[in-house]
Amino acid sequence: RGSNMSRFVALVRRELGVYFYSPIAYVILTGMLFVTGFMFFFGNVKPSNDMRIPFQFDQTLYLLVWIVIFICPWVTARLLAEEKHTGTLETLMTAPVSELQVVLAKFLSAMVFIAYLLLPTLAYVGLIYSHADIDLGAIVTGYCGVLLAAGWIVSIGMFISSLCRNQMTAGILTLLASMGLFLIAIIPSLMPEELWVKEFLEAVNLVRYTEDFLRGVVDSRQLVVGFSVMLFFLYQTVVALGSRRWR
């Protein structure tokens, strides 16, 4: 058991090294902070006599969700597609590690990287906290919602990456899939009330669940749906890698 854990930790460190020992992480971080800083200043910061109390931070969190939508596809694109393209995946799969360990290590490293990108945005919370009342509980649940949205896209992106040999193709397909999640939130409003498809789309509307988190509302059903989506696509990725091993 200890040997399995040490191999898993080594896999996670290997994946994190790809992110943090390359300029990609710092380019993405710089661009994200520029966009969020610009939007935060012009969209939220107001004169003190016009400051809402408690201050509503959900607009910034919603912006972070959209940034995650555009970042995660390119974070996950290389996870498996690029390794297949360069031939390193075959070497990795001949090592004494299971498909499950590989998938979980790549998923965990991608989520740690996303959390690292979100960490500097906590400075906005500190800035507002020093000038206005703020609901810290709602902010904590809001960041959990952002990470939950990231988990959906990362798990979907990993599955798509396991089916592709080109990371550009994997990135574009994942971006289209993540944008599709948000289109699901728009389509039901354009449908007649009696249409059964509308009820189905509203039931699988993951965006609505994320918005509830951003407002500080947590429902156990939302957690079940969110983690079910992640587990489903992670399992499909494990199956895809397993089928490749036996070819």
N, C-alpha and C positions, 0 to 999 in steps of 0.2 A: 504493500500500500504506500509506504514511504517512497519507494522507487517510482511508482506511478505519479505521485505528487511532485517529486523533483523533476520528472520529465515534463509534466504539465507546466510547472513554473518556468522551466527552460524554454518551452515553446512560447509562453507569454512574453518572456524577456526578448526572445528572438523577434517576435512581431512588433513589440514596442520599439525595439532598436531601429527597425525599418522606418518608423515614423519620426523618431526624435534624432536620429543621426543623419537625417536628410533635410534639406531646406524646405521641403513641402510643408511640414508642420508650422514653421515660422511664417511662411508666406500666407498660409491659410489664416493663421492667428492674427497677423497684421491686417489682412483684408477684412476679417470679421470684426475686429475691434474698431476699424475705421468706420464701417457701415453702422454698427450698433452705436458707437459714440455719436456719430452724426445724427442718427435718427432719435437717439435718446435726448440729446440736447434740444433739438428743434421740436420734438414731439411731446416731451414730458416736462422739461424744466420750464417753470413759469415764475413770474414774480411772486414774492412771498405772500402778498395779499390776495393772490389768485390761486394759491396752492390748495389743492383738495386735501382734506383731512378726513380719514386717513388717505394717504397718497395711493393711487391706483397704479400698480407696477405691471398689470397684466398686458398692457400694450407692448412693453419691452419684451416680455416673455413670449408673446405671440410673434413678435419679430424674430426672436431666437428660433422659434419653431420653423419659420420659413427659411432661415439661414441653414438650419440643420437639414432641411429638405434638399437644399442644393449642395451641401457639403458631403453628406453621408454617401451619396452614390459614388463620389470619386474617392472616398476613403475605402469603400468596400470593393471597388472595381478591381484593384490589384490583388486582393486577398487570395484568390484562387486562379483567376483568369491569367494574370501575369506569371504566376508560378507555373501554370501549364505551358504557357508560351515559351518560357525560358528553360523548361525541363526540370526545375527544382522541385516541383510537386512530386515527381516520380521518386526522387531521392528522399524526400520527406516521408513518403508513404512506405518506403522500404525500411525506415527506422522503426525501432520497437515502440511505436505509439499507435493508438487506435484512431479511427476516423473521428470518433466522438471527442477525443482529446484535442485533435487538430482543430475541429470546428469550434469547440468551446474556447480554446486558446485564442483563436483569431477573433471570435466574437468579443471576448473580454477585452482584448487589447484595443479593438476598435472603439468600444464603449469607454475605456479609460482615456483614449485619445480625445474623444468627443467631450468628456467631462473636463479634461485639461483645457480644451478650447473655451468652455463655458466659465471656467474658474475666474478669469480676470473680470468678467462682467459683474461679479459680486461687488466690485468697487462702486458700481452704480447704486447698489443697495446701501452701501455705507454712506455715499454722498447724500442720498435722500434721507436716510435715517438721522443725519445730523441737522436736517433742516425741516423735517415734517414728521408727523406720525405715520407709521407704516405697519401693516399687518405682516409680521415675520412668518407666521404660520402659513398664510396664503402664499407667500413667496417660496417657502420650502416646498409646498405641494406643487406650486407652479413649475419649479425647476425639475421636480420629479416627473411632471407631465412632459416637459421638454425631453428629458432622458427617455421617457417611455416612447415618445414619437421617434426618437433616434433609434431605440431598440427595434421598433417595427421595421424601419428602413434598412438598418444594418442587417437584420436577419433576412429580409427580402433580397437585399443586395448580395449577401453571401450566396444565397441559393442561385441567383442569376449568374453570379461570377463563377459558380461551380459548373455552369452549363456552357460558358463561353471560353474562347481561347484568346480573345483580344480584350484588354481592359477598357479600351474606348467604347467598344460595343456594350460591355457589361455596364459601364457607367451611364451610358445613354438610356439603356433599357431600364436600369434602376431608377433613373431620374423620371422617366415616363411613368413608371409604376408608382413612385412616391407622389407625383403630381396627380395621378389617378385617384389616390386616396382622398385628396382634397376635392376633386371633382365629384366624388360620391356625396360630399356634403352639399353640393350645389344642385345636382340633378334632381333629388326628390322634390325640391321646391318648385320645379317646373312641371311636375307630373300631376295628373288628377288624383284626388284624394282616394278614390275607390280602387286604384290600380295596385295589385298585389306586389308588384316590383318595388313600388315606393316603400312599402312596409319593410321589405327585405333590405333595401339599401339603407334605410334608417336604422335597422337593427345592426348592420355591420359598419355603421358610420363611426370609424375610429377617430375622426377629427373632432366629433362632438365630445367624445370622451376626453380628448386632450384639452379642449376648451374648458371643460368642467374643472380639470386639474388647475388650469391657469386662474380660475376664479376662486380657488381654494376649496373646491368641493371634491371629496374622495368617496367613491362608491366601490364596494367590493366587487360588484359585477364588472365595473370598468377594468379593475385589475385582472380579473379572470379572463376577460376578452383580450386585453393587451398581452398578457403573458401567454395565452393560448396561441395568438398569432405568431409570437416569437418562437415558441417551442415547435409549432408546426413547420415553419420554414427552416429552422435549425435542423429538425429531424430530416426534412427533405434534402438538406445539404449533406448530412451524414450518409443518407441513402445514395446520393449521387456520387460521393467519393467512394463508397463501398462498391458500387457497380464498376467504377473505374479500376479499382484494385484487381478485380477478377477478369478484366478483359484480356 
